[in-house]
């Protein structure tokens, strides 16, 4: 990377940090329990709107994994989820009625909270429908992974977003609060993915899966990005640039091995496609608060209106992380 490019990225990082500082005014503290955070706690950051049905299982999943404290930004929920979060003893929550889109899809808010509270902590940034799976997650807590990353002087950990869906219609089996969504949406596409390199930010760009197959078959370049860096040993100088797809400084995006072999990586099981999806998609389409004029939600509405299903004869049923490693969707790298 040339001197000019390096200077430009430093300016961009400064710009995002200043923007997050200004956007802090949009956040209203509801419950702040950050005084209870211990120096070695694993932290989780999340924005949410009207996800009351998902939150019980989401919180339990990550508590069992070893998360010590949760940070939520509630974006004007009307379903009681804000009150529910405020009652949780390990949650700090802020609310805002400001534009999700104008906050760079919530990242300005989270960048501010991470800058203020996450310095020196391992921070996990996920949505309420994303569930991290990593090597040995069935026998080792998240702390074991972060301890190994620390010992290896690795400051970021990547995870491919893997869209999960049920066999049959999306609305066939109702989802209830507290249920494991992967028991309903237990199928995924195992091989139709494309990878390209983003030289500006030194990250890989992954696309494909059921959303590319079903919603953007003629324009695969418009399919959502599936590459994410959700787990970072946070420093107040860092900033997310585009969702959790990439960060600055750019070295945090180098989560693949340039000299052969593979670095350890995980998968985010993405349980978006449940029976709740139709109402959620209609709401988000009306709000128009998502990327590129909500083009993704427009595609959802068009393709699912008559036949709301994503399963096909090439779909594979999820078993465990080892299955995902065999398929090449994640890697244990040198962690044994």
C-alpha positions as CSV (number, residue, x, y, z in Angstrom):
1,X,0.0,0.0,0.0
2,X,1.3,3.4,-1.0
3,X,1.9,6.4,1.3
4,X,-1.1,8.3,-0.2
5,X,-3.4,5.3,0.4
6,X,-2.2,4.9,3.9
7,X,-2.7,8.6,4.6
8,X,-6.2,8.5,3.1
9,X,-7.2,5.6,5.3
10,X,-5.9,7.3,8.4
11,X,-8.0,10.3,7.6
12,X,-11.0,8.1,7.0
13,X,-10.6,6.4,10.3
14,X,-10.4,9.8,12.0
15,X,-13.6,10.9,10.2
16,X,-15.5,7.8,11.4
17,X,-14.4,8.4,15.0
18,X,-15.4,12.0,14.9
19,X,-18.7,11.0,13.4
20,X,-19.3,8.5,16.2
21,X,-18.5,11.1,18.7
22,X,-21.1,13.4,17.3
23,X,-23.7,10.7,17.0
24,X,-23.4,10.0,20.7
25,X,-25.9,12.8,21.2
26,X,-28.6,10.6,19.6
27,X,-28.3,8.0,22.3
28,X,-30.3,8.2,25.5
29,X,-29.2,6.1,28.4
30,X,-31.9,3.7,29.7
31,X,-29.9,1.5,32.1
32,X,-26.2,1.7,32.5
33,X,-24.6,-1.2,34.4
34,X,-21.1,-0.7,32.9
35,X,-19.7,-0.1,36.4
36,X,-20.2,-3.9,37.0
37,X,-17.9,-4.8,34.1
38,X,-14.7,-6.7,35.1
39,X,-11.4,-6.0,33.4
40,X,-11.4,-9.4,31.6
41,X,-15.1,-9.5,30.6
42,X,-16.1,-10.4,27.1
43,X,-18.5,-7.8,25.8
44,X,-21.2,-8.0,23.2
45,X,-22.6,-5.0,21.2
46,X,-25.8,-5.1,19.3
47,X,-28.5,-2.8,17.7
48,X,-32.0,-4.0,17.7
49,X,-35.6,-2.9,16.8
50,X,-38.7,-5.0,17.7
51,X,-36.8,-8.2,18.3
52,X,-38.5,-9.2,21.6
53,X,-39.3,-12.7,20.3
54,X,-35.6,-13.4,19.6
55,X,-33.9,-11.8,22.6
56,X,-34.4,-14.6,25.3
57,X,-32.6,-17.2,23.3
58,X,-30.0,-14.8,21.9
59,X,-29.0,-13.7,25.4
60,X,-28.9,-17.2,26.8
61,X,-26.8,-18.4,23.8
62,X,-24.1,-15.8,24.4
63,X,-24.3,-16.0,28.2
64,X,-23.5,-19.8,27.9
65,X,-20.7,-19.0,25.5
66,X,-19.1,-16.7,28.1
67,X,-20.2,-13.1,27.3
68,X,-20.0,-11.1,30.5
69,X,-21.9,-7.9,29.5
70,X,-24.2,-6.9,26.8
71,X,-24.5,-3.4,25.2
72,X,-27.7,-2.8,23.2
73,X,-28.9,0.2,21.2
74,X,-32.7,0.1,20.9
75,X,-33.9,1.9,17.8
76,X,-37.4,3.0,18.7
77,X,-38.9,-0.4,19.4
78,X,-42.7,-0.8,20.0
79,X,-42.9,-4.4,21.0
80,X,-41.7,-4.2,24.6
81,X,-38.1,-5.3,23.8
82,X,-36.6,-2.2,25.4
83,X,-38.3,-2.9,28.7
84,X,-37.2,-6.5,28.6
85,X,-33.6,-5.6,28.0
86,X,-33.7,-3.0,30.8
87,X,-34.6,-5.7,33.2
88,X,-31.7,-8.0,32.4
89,X,-28.9,-7.8,35.0
90,X,-26.0,-8.1,32.6
91,X,-27.3,-5.6,30.0
92,X,-26.7,-1.9,29.5
93,X,-29.1,-0.3,27.0
94,X,-29.4,3.0,25.2
95,X,-32.4,4.1,23.1
96,X,-32.7,6.4,20.1
97,X,-35.4,7.5,17.7
98,X,-32.8,8.8,15.2
99,X,-32.4,7.4,11.7
100,X,-30.7,4.0,11.6
101,X,-29.6,4.8,8.0
102,X,-28.1,8.1,8.9
103,X,-26.1,6.4,11.7
104,X,-24.5,4.3,9.0
105,X,-26.9,1.5,9.8
106,X,-26.2,1.7,13.5
107,X,-22.4,1.5,13.3
108,X,-21.9,5.1,14.5
109,X,-23.7,4.3,17.7
110,X,-21.8,1.1,18.3
111,X,-18.5,2.7,17.4
112,X,-19.1,5.3,20.1
113,X,-20.0,2.7,22.8
114,X,-17.1,0.6,21.9
115,X,-14.7,3.5,22.0
116,X,-16.0,4.4,25.4
117,X,-16.4,1.0,27.1
118,X,-14.6,-1.7,25.1
119,X,-11.0,-0.6,25.1
120,X,-8.8,-3.5,26.2
121,X,-11.7,-6.0,26.0
122,X,-12.6,-8.7,23.4
123,X,-15.7,-7.3,21.8
124,X,-18.3,-9.3,19.8
125,X,-20.5,-7.3,17.5
126,X,-23.6,-9.2,16.1
127,X,-27.2,-8.8,15.2
128,X,-30.0,-10.6,17.2
129,X,-30.3,-13.2,14.4
130,X,-26.6,-14.1,14.3
131,X,-25.1,-17.0,16.3
132,X,-21.3,-17.4,16.4
133,X,-19.9,-20.9,15.8
134,X,-16.1,-21.3,16.2
135,X,-13.7,-24.2,16.3
136,X,-14.3,-26.5,19.3
137,X,-17.3,-24.4,20.4
138,X,-19.0,-27.5,21.6
139,X,-16.4,-28.1,24.2
140,X,-14.6,-24.8,24.8
141,X,-16.0,-21.5,25.9
142,X,-15.3,-18.3,24.0
143,X,-12.7,-17.4,26.6
144,X,-10.6,-20.3,25.4
145,X,-10.6,-18.8,21.9
146,X,-9.8,-15.3,23.0
147,X,-7.0,-16.6,25.2
148,X,-5.5,-18.4,22.2
149,X,-5.8,-15.3,20.0
150,X,-4.1,-13.3,22.7
151,X,-1.3,-15.8,23.0
152,X,-0.9,-15.8,19.2
153,X,-0.9,-11.9,19.1
154,X,-4.1,-12.0,16.9
155,X,-6.4,-9.1,17.4
156,X,-9.4,-10.0,15.2
157,X,-11.4,-13.1,14.3
158,X,-13.4,-13.6,11.1
159,X,-16.7,-15.4,10.6
160,X,-18.6,-16.0,7.4
161,X,-22.3,-15.3,7.6
162,X,-24.2,-18.5,6.7
163,X,-27.8,-18.0,5.9
164,X,-30.0,-20.7,7.5
165,X,-33.5,-21.6,6.4
166,X,-36.2,-24.3,7.0
167,X,-37.2,-27.1,4.7
168,X,-40.5,-26.0,3.2
169,X,-42.2,-22.7,3.5
170,X,-40.7,-20.1,5.8
171,X,-44.0,-19.6,7.6
172,X,-44.8,-23.3,8.1
173,X,-43.4,-23.6,11.6
174,X,-44.0,-20.8,14.1
175,X,-41.1,-19.5,16.1
176,X,-41.7,-19.0,19.8
177,X,-39.7,-16.8,22.2
178,X,-36.9,-18.9,23.8
179,X,-36.7,-21.5,21.0
180,X,-33.5,-22.3,19.3
181,X,-34.1,-20.8,15.8
182,X,-31.5,-23.2,14.2
183,X,-33.8,-26.1,15.1
184,X,-36.3,-24.6,12.7
185,X,-34.0,-23.0,10.2
186,X,-31.5,-25.9,10.0
187,X,-30.6,-25.9,6.3
188,X,-28.0,-24.0,4.4
189,X,-26.2,-23.7,1.0
190,X,-22.9,-25.5,1.2
191,X,-21.0,-24.5,-1.9
192,X,-22.3,-21.6,-4.1
193,X,-20.0,-18.9,-2.8
194,X,-17.7,-16.4,-4.6
195,X,-14.6,-14.8,-3.0
196,X,-12.8,-11.7,-4.2
197,X,-10.2,-9.5,-2.6
198,X,-10.7,-5.9,-1.6
199,X,-7.3,-4.4,-1.9
200,X,-8.2,-1.0,-0.3
201,X,-9.1,-2.6,3.0
202,X,-7.1,-5.8,2.7
203,X,-10.2,-8.0,3.3
204,X,-12.0,-10.8,1.4
205,X,-15.4,-10.1,0.0
206,X,-17.7,-13.2,0.1
207,X,-21.1,-13.4,-1.7
208,X,-23.5,-16.2,-2.5
209,X,-25.8,-18.6,-0.6
210,X,-29.6,-18.6,-0.8
211,X,-29.9,-14.9,-1.0
212,X,-27.8,-14.7,-4.1
213,X,-29.4,-17.8,-5.5
214,X,-33.0,-16.8,-4.9
215,X,-33.1,-13.0,-4.9
216,X,-30.2,-11.9,-7.1
217,X,-29.7,-14.7,-9.6
218,X,-29.2,-12.3,-12.5
219,X,-27.2,-9.7,-10.6
220,X,-25.1,-11.7,-8.1
221,X,-22.9,-8.6,-7.5
222,X,-25.8,-7.1,-5.7
223,X,-26.1,-10.0,-3.2
224,X,-25.3,-9.1,0.4
225,X,-21.8,-9.5,1.6
226,X,-21.2,-12.5,3.9
227,X,-17.7,-11.7,5.1
228,X,-17.6,-10.4,8.7
229,X,-15.0,-9.6,11.5
230,X,-17.3,-9.8,14.5
231,X,-14.7,-10.5,17.2
232,X,-12.0,-7.9,18.0
233,X,-9.6,-7.1,20.8
234,X,-10.9,-3.6,20.9
235,X,-8.8,-0.4,21.1
236,X,-10.4,3.0,21.2
237,X,-8.5,3.9,18.0
238,X,-10.4,1.3,16.0
239,X,-13.6,1.8,14.0
240,X,-15.9,-0.3,12.0
241,X,-16.3,1.0,8.4
242,X,-19.1,-0.9,6.8
243,X,-21.3,-2.9,9.2
244,X,-18.8,-5.6,10.6
245,X,-17.6,-6.3,7.1
246,X,-14.4,-4.4,7.6
247,X,-12.5,-2.2,10.1
248,X,-9.7,0.4,10.3
249,X,-6.8,0.1,10.7
250,X,-6.9,-2.3,7.8
251,X,-4.6,-4.8,9.4
252,X,-7.6,-6.0,11.4
253,X,-9.1,-7.2,8.1
254,X,-6.2,-9.6,7.3
255,X,-8.0,-12.6,8.7
256,X,-6.8,-14.9,5.9
257,X,-3.3,-16.4,5.5
258,X,-1.4,-14.8,2.6
259,X,1.5,-17.3,2.8
260,X,-0.4,-20.5,2.5
261,X,-2.5,-22.5,4.9
262,X,-5.5,-21.0,6.7
263,X,-6.1,-18.8,9.7
264,X,-8.7,-19.9,12.3
265,X,-12.1,-18.6,11.5
266,X,-15.7,-19.2,12.4
267,X,-19.3,-18.9,11.1
268,X,-22.2,-16.8,12.0
269,X,-25.3,-18.9,11.7
270,X,-27.8,-16.3,10.3
271,X,-31.4,-17.2,11.4
272,X,-33.2,-14.5,9.5
273,X,-35.6,-16.7,7.6
274,X,-38.2,-17.8,10.1
275,X,-42.0,-17.3,10.0
276,X,-41.5,-13.9,11.5
277,X,-39.6,-12.8,8.4
278,X,-42.5,-11.7,6.3
279,X,-43.8,-9.1,8.8
280,X,-40.2,-8.0,9.5
281,X,-39.4,-7.5,5.8
282,X,-42.6,-5.5,5.2
283,X,-41.8,-3.2,8.2
284,X,-38.3,-2.6,7.0
285,X,-39.4,-2.0,3.4
286,X,-41.8,0.6,4.7
287,X,-39.1,2.2,6.9
288,X,-36.5,2.2,4.1
289,X,-33.7,2.4,6.6
290,X,-31.4,-0.2,4.9
291,X,-28.6,-0.1,2.4
292,X,-29.1,1.1,-1.2
293,X,-32.7,2.1,-0.8
294,X,-33.5,-1.2,0.9
295,X,-32.9,-3.0,-2.5
296,X,-32.4,-6.3,-0.5
297,X,-35.8,-6.1,1.1
298,X,-37.4,-5.2,-2.2
299,X,-36.0,-8.4,-3.6
300,X,-37.2,-10.4,-0.7
301,X,-40.8,-9.0,-1.1
302,X,-40.8,-9.8,-4.8
303,X,-39.4,-13.3,-4.7
304,X,-41.2,-14.6,-1.6
305,X,-44.7,-13.2,-2.1
306,X,-46.0,-16.3,-3.9
307,X,-43.7,-19.1,-2.7
308,X,-41.9,-18.3,0.5
309,X,-39.3,-21.0,0.6
310,X,-35.5,-21.2,0.1
311,X,-34.9,-24.9,0.4
312,X,-33.7,-26.8,-2.7
313,X,-32.4,-30.2,-3.6
314,X,-28.8,-29.1,-3.0
315,X,-29.5,-27.8,0.5
316,X,-27.5,-29.4,3.4
317,X,-28.7,-29.8,7.0
318,X,-26.6,-28.3,9.7
319,X,-24.9,-30.7,12.1
320,X,-22.0,-29.0,13.9
321,X,-18.9,-26.9,13.4
322,X,-16.8,-29.8,12.2
323,X,-19.2,-30.2,9.3
324,X,-18.6,-26.5,8.4
325,X,-14.9,-27.0,8.5
326,X,-15.0,-30.1,6.2
327,X,-17.0,-28.0,3.8
328,X,-14.4,-25.2,3.9
329,X,-16.7,-22.6,5.4
330,X,-14.5,-22.2,8.5
331,X,-11.2,-23.3,9.8
332,X,-9.5,-24.2,13.1
333,X,-6.2,-23.1,11.6
334,X,-3.3,-23.7,14.0
335,X,-5.6,-23.9,17.1
336,X,-5.7,-27.5,18.3
